[in-house]
């Protein structure tokens, strides 16, 4: 789930598309429970960079599964025409509830 963005970004529909794409690429690897926050940037053309674990869950396998979900989702759709920045920083939460 999108937990926040850097700055002001009024295009909620775009963030919803990002969330659907990343969630569809997420392989839940364990029956463990935990929560991890991944930070990444979306460039104007939709490419991704600086994908990293920002707040780890304490379980390396869960953290890597979340990081890989973001990497597998790129490139995303280009940022909306009305967005003036060169990139958008995103914080994305993954919550593992177990089986």
VMD Tcl script that builds the backbone (N, CA, C; Angstrom):
set m [mol new atoms 297]
animate dup $m
set s [atomselect $m all]
$s set {name element resname resid chain x y z} {
  {N N UNK 1 A 0.839 -1.165 0.000}
  {CA C UNK 1 A 0.000 0.000 0.000}
  {C C UNK 1 A 0.894 1.242 0.000}
  {N N UNK 2 A 0.550 2.223 -0.823}
  {CA C UNK 2 A 1.309 3.466 -0.869}
  {C C UNK 2 A 1.167 4.159 0.483}
  {N N UNK 3 A 2.300 4.411 1.133}
  {CA C UNK 3 A 2.291 5.021 2.448}
  {C C UNK 3 A 2.601 6.502 2.426}
  {N N UNK 4 A 3.060 7.002 1.304}
  {CA C UNK 4 A 3.373 8.417 1.191}
  {C C UNK 4 A 4.252 8.690 -0.013}
  {N N UNK 5 A 4.316 9.951 -0.379}
  {CA C UNK 5 A 5.155 10.382 -1.493}
  {C C UNK 5 A 5.937 11.612 -1.054}
  {N N UNK 6 A 7.032 11.873 -1.749}
  {CA C UNK 6 A 7.818 13.077 -1.492}
  {C C UNK 6 A 7.108 14.260 -2.142}
  {N N UNK 7 A 6.735 15.238 -1.357}
  {CA C UNK 7 A 6.107 16.432 -1.896}
  {C C UNK 7 A 4.613 16.264 -2.126}
  {N N UNK 8 A 4.075 17.167 -2.935}
  {CA C UNK 8 A 2.652 17.199 -3.241}
  {C C UNK 8 A 2.419 16.488 -4.575}
  {N N UNK 9 A 1.519 15.519 -4.583}
  {CA C UNK 9 A 1.235 14.761 -5.802}
  {C C UNK 9 A -0.274 14.537 -5.876}
  {N N UNK 10 A -0.998 15.349 -6.654}
  {CA C UNK 10 A -2.462 15.311 -6.657}
  {C C UNK 10 A -3.092 14.226 -7.541}
  {N N UNK 11 A -2.291 13.290 -8.067}
  {CA C UNK 11 A -2.800 12.314 -9.026}
  {C C UNK 11 A -3.045 10.959 -8.342}
  {N N UNK 12 A -4.086 10.903 -7.520}
  {CA C UNK 12 A -4.393 9.680 -6.757}
  {C C UNK 12 A -4.605 8.486 -7.682}
  {N N UNK 13 A -5.193 8.690 -8.847}
  {CA C UNK 13 A -5.443 7.598 -9.793}
  {C C UNK 13 A -4.137 6.939 -10.226}
  {N N UNK 14 A -3.078 7.734 -10.369}
  {CA C UNK 14 A -1.792 7.180 -10.775}
  {C C UNK 14 A -1.224 6.293 -9.665}
  {N N UNK 15 A -1.290 6.767 -8.434}
  {CA C UNK 15 A -0.792 5.979 -7.297}
  {C C UNK 15 A -1.580 4.682 -7.140}
  {N N UNK 16 A -2.855 4.723 -7.445}
  {CA C UNK 16 A -3.674 3.504 -7.388}
  {C C UNK 16 A -3.190 2.491 -8.431}
  {N N UNK 17 A -2.840 2.958 -9.630}
  {CA C UNK 17 A -2.294 2.071 -10.664}
  {C C UNK 17 A -0.964 1.467 -10.223}
  {N N UNK 18 A -0.120 2.284 -9.601}
  {CA C UNK 18 A 1.167 1.809 -9.090}
  {C C UNK 18 A 0.937 0.711 -8.051}
  {N N UNK 19 A 0.011 0.946 -7.147}
  {CA C UNK 19 A -0.276 -0.028 -6.098}
  {C C UNK 19 A -0.748 -1.355 -6.678}
  {N N UNK 20 A -1.642 -1.312 -7.648}
  {CA C UNK 20 A -2.147 -2.543 -8.275}
  {C C UNK 20 A -1.009 -3.295 -8.958}
  {N N UNK 21 A -0.169 -2.580 -9.670}
  {CA C UNK 21 A 0.943 -3.207 -10.393}
  {C C UNK 21 A 1.923 -3.893 -9.439}
  {N N UNK 22 A 2.319 -3.183 -8.396}
  {CA C UNK 22 A 3.288 -3.746 -7.453}
  {C C UNK 22 A 2.685 -4.925 -6.700}
  {N N UNK 23 A 1.470 -4.787 -6.247}
  {CA C UNK 23 A 0.812 -5.871 -5.513}
  {C C UNK 23 A 0.707 -7.127 -6.372}
  {N N UNK 24 A 0.446 -6.962 -7.669}
  {CA C UNK 24 A 0.324 -8.132 -8.556}
  {C C UNK 24 A 1.670 -8.827 -8.772}
  {N N UNK 25 A 2.772 -8.132 -8.511}
  {CA C UNK 25 A 4.111 -8.710 -8.673}
  {C C UNK 25 A 4.728 -9.190 -7.362}
  {N N UNK 26 A 3.940 -9.228 -6.315}
  {CA C UNK 26 A 4.445 -9.574 -4.990}
  {C C UNK 26 A 4.242 -11.056 -4.726}
  {N N UNK 27 A 5.334 -11.769 -4.514}
  {CA C UNK 27 A 5.284 -13.184 -4.142}
  {C C UNK 27 A 5.467 -13.287 -2.641}
  {N N UNK 28 A 4.408 -13.635 -1.960}
  {CA C UNK 28 A 4.492 -13.787 -0.501}
  {C C UNK 28 A 5.216 -15.091 -0.215}
  {N N UNK 29 A 6.408 -14.982 0.356}
  {CA C UNK 29 A 7.325 -16.119 0.436}
  {C C UNK 29 A 7.248 -16.910 1.735}
  {N N UNK 30 A 6.476 -16.469 2.672}
  {CA C UNK 30 A 6.552 -17.099 3.982}
  {C C UNK 30 A 5.220 -16.999 4.694}
  {N N UNK 31 A 5.070 -17.857 5.695}
  {CA C UNK 31 A 3.877 -17.763 6.528}
  {C C UNK 31 A 4.143 -16.838 7.716}
  {N N UNK 32 A 5.319 -16.217 7.739}
  {CA C UNK 32 A 5.668 -15.276 8.804}
  {C C UNK 32 A 4.814 -14.024 8.704}
  {N N UNK 33 A 4.787 -13.292 9.787}
  {CA C UNK 33 A 4.097 -12.014 9.794}
  {C C UNK 33 A 5.124 -10.901 9.908}
  {N N UNK 34 A 4.806 -9.749 9.355}
  {CA C UNK 34 A 5.711 -8.619 9.441}
  {C C UNK 34 A 5.265 -7.492 8.531}
  {N N UNK 35 A 5.969 -6.378 8.640}
  {CA C UNK 35 A 5.646 -5.208 7.835}
  {C C UNK 35 A 6.957 -4.558 7.415}
  {N N UNK 36 A 7.064 -4.206 6.146}
  {CA C UNK 36 A 8.279 -3.598 5.617}
  {C C UNK 36 A 7.895 -2.414 4.733}
  {N N UNK 37 A 8.702 -1.360 4.792}
  {CA C UNK 37 A 8.479 -0.211 3.925}
  {C C UNK 37 A 9.624 -0.134 2.912}
  {N N UNK 38 A 9.241 -0.042 1.642}
  {CA C UNK 38 A 10.194 0.100 0.546}
  {C C UNK 38 A 10.088 1.529 0.021}
  {N N UNK 39 A 11.252 2.133 -0.234}
  {CA C UNK 39 A 11.298 3.450 -0.853}
  {C C UNK 39 A 11.832 3.289 -2.273}
  {N N UNK 40 A 11.247 4.025 -3.211}
  {CA C UNK 40 A 11.742 4.027 -4.590}
  {C C UNK 40 A 11.343 5.327 -5.251}
  {N N UNK 41 A 11.988 5.609 -6.373}
  {CA C UNK 41 A 11.657 6.791 -7.152}
  {C C UNK 41 A 11.157 6.366 -8.531}
  {N N UNK 42 A 10.144 7.076 -8.995}
  {CA C UNK 42 A 9.612 6.897 -10.342}
  {C C UNK 42 A 10.057 8.100 -11.154}
  {N N UNK 43 A 10.791 7.854 -12.248}
  {CA C UNK 43 A 11.222 8.939 -13.138}
  {C C UNK 43 A 10.066 9.325 -14.060}
  {N N UNK 44 A 10.211 10.465 -14.709}
  {CA C UNK 44 A 9.176 10.952 -15.640}
  {C C UNK 44 A 8.736 9.888 -16.633}
  {N N UNK 45 A 9.689 9.075 -17.111}
  {CA C UNK 45 A 9.376 8.053 -18.121}
  {C C UNK 45 A 8.841 6.748 -17.520}
  {N N UNK 46 A 8.684 6.688 -16.195}
  {CA C UNK 46 A 8.160 5.494 -15.544}
  {C C UNK 46 A 9.219 4.528 -15.044}
  {N N UNK 47 A 10.495 4.805 -15.351}
  {CA C UNK 47 A 11.554 3.918 -14.871}
  {C C UNK 47 A 11.726 4.094 -13.356}
  {N N UNK 48 A 12.265 3.064 -12.727}
  {CA C UNK 48 A 12.427 3.059 -11.275}
  {C C UNK 48 A 13.899 3.136 -10.909}
  {N N UNK 49 A 14.180 3.825 -9.809}
  {CA C UNK 49 A 15.538 3.790 -9.266}
  {C C UNK 49 A 15.488 3.965 -7.751}
  {N N UNK 50 A 16.647 3.780 -7.141}
  {CA C UNK 50 A 16.823 3.906 -5.689}
  {C C UNK 50 A 15.861 3.017 -4.896}
  {N N UNK 51 A 15.584 1.842 -5.407}
  {CA C UNK 51 A 14.689 0.898 -4.721}
  {C C UNK 51 A 15.446 0.327 -3.524}
  {N N UNK 52 A 14.913 0.581 -2.334}
  {CA C UNK 52 A 15.595 0.103 -1.128}
  {C C UNK 52 A 14.605 -0.166 0.006}
  {N N UNK 53 A 15.027 -1.007 0.921}
  {CA C UNK 53 A 14.259 -1.241 2.147}
  {C C UNK 53 A 14.503 -0.045 3.048}
  {N N UNK 54 A 13.441 0.662 3.391}
  {CA C UNK 54 A 13.583 1.836 4.250}
  {C C UNK 54 A 13.312 1.492 5.714}
  {N N UNK 55 A 12.290 0.697 5.974}
  {CA C UNK 55 A 11.979 0.236 7.324}
  {C C UNK 55 A 11.822 -1.280 7.268}
  {N N UNK 56 A 12.845 -2.022 7.687}
  {CA C UNK 56 A 12.808 -3.481 7.558}
  {C C UNK 56 A 11.822 -4.136 8.527}
  {N N UNK 57 A 11.420 -5.340 8.157}
  {CA C UNK 57 A 10.486 -6.121 8.973}
  {C C UNK 57 A 11.195 -6.905 10.065}
  {N N UNK 58 A 12.507 -7.087 9.899}
  {CA C UNK 58 A 13.248 -7.957 10.805}
  {C C UNK 58 A 13.440 -9.345 10.227}
  {N N UNK 59 A 12.835 -9.591 9.059}
  {CA C UNK 59 A 12.959 -10.870 8.368}
  {C C UNK 59 A 13.500 -10.572 6.965}
  {N N UNK 60 A 14.740 -10.963 6.717}
  {CA C UNK 60 A 15.394 -10.627 5.445}
  {C C UNK 60 A 14.643 -11.168 4.231}
  {N N UNK 61 A 14.057 -12.359 4.337}
  {CA C UNK 61 A 13.319 -12.940 3.204}
  {C C UNK 61 A 12.074 -12.115 2.882}
  {N N UNK 62 A 11.383 -11.661 3.905}
  {CA C UNK 62 A 10.201 -10.824 3.679}
  {C C UNK 62 A 10.610 -9.497 3.038}
  {N N UNK 63 A 11.688 -8.921 3.550}
  {CA C UNK 63 A 12.151 -7.637 3.018}
  {C C UNK 63 A 12.553 -7.761 1.547}
  {N N UNK 64 A 13.278 -8.816 1.221}
  {CA C UNK 64 A 13.716 -9.008 -0.163}
  {C C UNK 64 A 12.538 -9.285 -1.095}
  {N N UNK 65 A 11.541 -10.016 -0.622}
  {CA C UNK 65 A 10.339 -10.276 -1.417}
  {C C UNK 65 A 9.644 -8.968 -1.778}
  {N N UNK 66 A 9.561 -8.067 -0.831}
  {CA C UNK 66 A 8.928 -6.771 -1.078}
  {C C UNK 66 A 9.758 -5.932 -2.050}
  {N N UNK 67 A 11.061 -5.896 -1.848}
  {CA C UNK 67 A 11.943 -5.131 -2.740}
  {C C UNK 67 A 11.843 -5.647 -4.174}
  {N N UNK 68 A 11.828 -6.963 -4.327}
  {CA C UNK 68 A 11.739 -7.558 -5.663}
  {C C UNK 68 A 10.390 -7.279 -6.324}
  {N N UNK 69 A 9.325 -7.176 -5.543}
  {CA C UNK 69 A 8.015 -6.848 -6.117}
  {C C UNK 69 A 8.059 -5.491 -6.803}
  {N N UNK 70 A 8.749 -4.543 -6.187}
  {CA C UNK 70 A 8.882 -3.217 -6.799}
  {C C UNK 70 A 9.738 -3.305 -8.054}
  {N N UNK 71 A 10.877 -3.973 -7.969}
  {CA C UNK 71 A 11.763 -4.085 -9.139}
  {C C UNK 71 A 11.081 -4.770 -10.316}
  {N N UNK 72 A 10.319 -5.824 -10.054}
  {CA C UNK 72 A 9.621 -6.541 -11.135}
  {C C UNK 72 A 8.519 -5.700 -11.770}
  {N N UNK 73 A 8.083 -4.649 -11.101}
  {CA C UNK 73 A 6.974 -3.825 -11.596}
  {C C UNK 73 A 7.409 -2.764 -12.598}
  {N N UNK 74 A 8.706 -2.534 -12.700}
  {CA C UNK 74 A 9.181 -1.497 -13.607}
  {C C UNK 74 A 9.332 -1.988 -15.026}
  {N N UNK 75 A 9.260 -1.112 -15.988}
  {CA C UNK 75 A 8.913 0.286 -15.794}
  {C C UNK 75 A 7.407 0.453 -15.598}
  {N N UNK 76 A 7.037 1.501 -14.890}
  {CA C UNK 76 A 5.637 1.858 -14.699}
  {C C UNK 76 A 5.203 2.794 -15.822}
  {N N UNK 77 A 3.934 3.165 -15.804}
  {CA C UNK 77 A 3.460 4.168 -16.756}
  {C C UNK 77 A 4.205 5.478 -16.487}
  {N N UNK 78 A 4.469 6.274 -17.501}
  {CA C UNK 78 A 5.107 7.574 -17.268}
  {C C UNK 78 A 4.293 8.410 -16.270}
  {N N UNK 79 A 4.983 9.277 -15.544}
  {CA C UNK 79 A 4.280 10.156 -14.614}
  {C C UNK 79 A 3.300 11.039 -15.383}
  {N N UNK 80 A 2.199 11.450 -14.752}
  {CA C UNK 80 A 1.190 12.267 -15.447}
  {C C UNK 80 A 1.779 13.550 -16.023}
  {N N UNK 81 A 1.229 13.982 -17.129}
  {CA C UNK 81 A 1.687 15.185 -17.837}
  {C C UNK 81 A 1.726 16.420 -16.931}
  {N N UNK 82 A 0.781 16.552 -16.027}
  {CA C UNK 82 A 0.714 17.731 -15.175}
  {C C UNK 82 A 1.721 17.748 -14.040}
  {N N UNK 83 A 2.465 16.668 -13.858}
  {CA C UNK 83 A 3.464 16.612 -12.786}
  {C C UNK 83 A 4.738 17.284 -13.271}
  {N N UNK 84 A 5.218 18.279 -12.518}
  {CA C UNK 84 A 6.342 19.088 -12.982}
  {C C UNK 84 A 7.709 18.581 -12.549}
  {N N UNK 85 A 7.780 17.696 -11.568}
  {CA C UNK 85 A 9.065 17.203 -11.099}
  {C C UNK 85 A 9.696 16.221 -12.066}
  {N N UNK 86 A 10.977 15.926 -11.837}
  {CA C UNK 86 A 11.692 14.952 -12.661}
  {C C UNK 86 A 11.462 13.525 -12.190}
  {N N UNK 87 A 11.094 13.374 -10.933}
  {CA C UNK 87 A 10.808 12.057 -10.376}
  {C C UNK 87 A 9.872 12.204 -9.186}
  {N N UNK 88 A 9.278 11.089 -8.781}
  {CA C UNK 88 A 8.403 11.038 -7.618}
  {C C UNK 88 A 8.937 9.985 -6.659}
  {N N UNK 89 A 9.257 10.379 -5.437}
  {CA C UNK 89 A 9.675 9.435 -4.406}
  {C C UNK 89 A 8.445 8.825 -3.743}
  {N N UNK 90 A 8.449 7.495 -3.592}
  {CA C UNK 90 A 7.283 6.780 -3.050}
  {C C UNK 90 A 7.725 5.876 -1.903}
  {N N UNK 91 A 6.935 5.863 -0.852}
  {CA C UNK 91 A 7.099 4.899 0.246}
  {C C UNK 91 A 5.935 3.928 0.163}
  {N N UNK 92 A 6.272 2.643 0.097}
  {CA C UNK 92 A 5.259 1.605 -0.129}
  {C C UNK 92 A 5.354 0.581 0.997}
  {N N UNK 93 A 4.236 0.346 1.681}
  {CA C UNK 93 A 4.177 -0.628 2.772}
  {C C UNK 93 A 3.720 -1.986 2.271}
  {N N UNK 94 A 4.412 -3.017 2.705}
  {CA C UNK 94 A 4.007 -4.404 2.489}
  {C C UNK 94 A 3.709 -4.984 3.866}
  {N N UNK 95 A 2.537 -5.570 4.030}
  {CA C UNK 95 A 2.163 -6.186 5.307}
  {C C UNK 95 A 1.929 -7.660 5.096}
  {N N UNK 96 A 2.681 -8.485 5.814}
  {CA C UNK 96 A 2.553 -9.935 5.762}
  {C C UNK 96 A 1.715 -10.379 6.938}
  {N N UNK 97 A 0.605 -11.024 6.664}
  {CA C UNK 97 A -0.285 -11.477 7.725}
  {C C UNK 97 A -0.145 -12.955 8.016}
  {N N UNK 98 A 0.711 -13.645 7.280}
  {CA C UNK 98 A 0.868 -15.083 7.453}
  {C C UNK 98 A -0.285 -15.839 6.804}
  {N N UNK 99 A -0.303 -17.144 6.998}
  {CA C UNK 99 A -1.372 -17.966 6.391}
  {C C UNK 99 A -2.542 -18.129 7.314}
}
mol reanalyze $m
mol bondsrecalc $m
mol representation Tube
mol addrep $m
